[in-house]
Amino acid sequence: MTAKESVSSDQPPSHKGFLTIFQEESGLGAWNRRWCSVQDNKIYYWLYPEDEVNMNKEPHGEIDLRNCKTERVAVASRLDCARPNTFVLVILAASQPGDRNSIITETNNKTTQTKYLLSADSREERKQWMEVLNKCLLTVISWNH
C-alpha cells in the first residue's frame, strides 16, 4: 500500500501510509508498525489500513500536532536514533492523572513532554511525511499567532 497525500490551501494537509512508531511497552522501548493518517492537524494510527475505514474501530492512538513543541520536523540525529528514515516530534501537553516519567515522556505535574520517534519505510516516504507534517505545523503556528 502506498502513501497518499492531499493538500489544499484552505484545509490542513492530509496524508496516509505506514510509519513505525517507537513506543513504551512495559517500561521498555519497542518499534511498532502502524497505519497512520494525518487529518485535522492530528496523526491518527491504527494497526491495519482496514481499521481506518471500519467505522467501528477507534484509532489505536493519536498525536495532536496542535501541541507540537517541534517547530520544524527534521531527520532524527544519530544520538536520538540510529534507525534510518526516522524523524522526531516533541509534543507538550497539560499533565493528566497517571502521567509519569518514562523513556519517551517527562512530566513535572504541570506539563508532560512526549518525544515521538517515527520511522518511514523509505527515504522518499520520509520526505513526504516530513513535508506534510511541516505544512501542518505551519498551519498550526499561523493560527496561533
Secondary structure, DSSP 8 states (H G I E B T S, - for coil): ---EEEEETTEEEEEEEEEEEEEEETTEEEEEEEEEEEETTEEEEESSHHHHH-TT---SEEEEGGGB--SS--B--TTT--STTEEEEEEEEE--TT----SSEEE-SSEEEEEEEEE-SSHHHHHHHHHHHHHHHHHHHHHH-
